[in-house]
Amino acid sequence: MTPDTEDALLRSLALTLTENAGATLQEMAKAAGVSRATLYRFAATREQLLDTLQQHVMEAMSRILDDAALESQPPLEALRQLTHGLYRRA
């Protein structure tokens, strides 16, 4: 799986979970447009999937915060950079 494909899958799975926190792996696979087997190869259990999603979000937020350079810019520019980073990732 390419990084872009993995990112798209993780975004779709995260969106599915925000809309239906109790979604089954089958429901998540369907919403993401992949087979359950593909999802299973990506994450064999719901716990593993949630851990992967959490790690992905933490890495993305870390990059956004680093790019915003909050401690080295005037507050308004830092906020602008932070907002831009969040929208770019959305």
Secondary structure, DSSP 4 states (H G I P E B T S, - for coil): --HHHHHHHHHHHHHHHHH-TT--HHHHHHHHTS-HHHHHHH-SSHHHHHHHHHHHHHHHHHHHHHHHTGGGS-HHHHHHHHHHHHHHH-
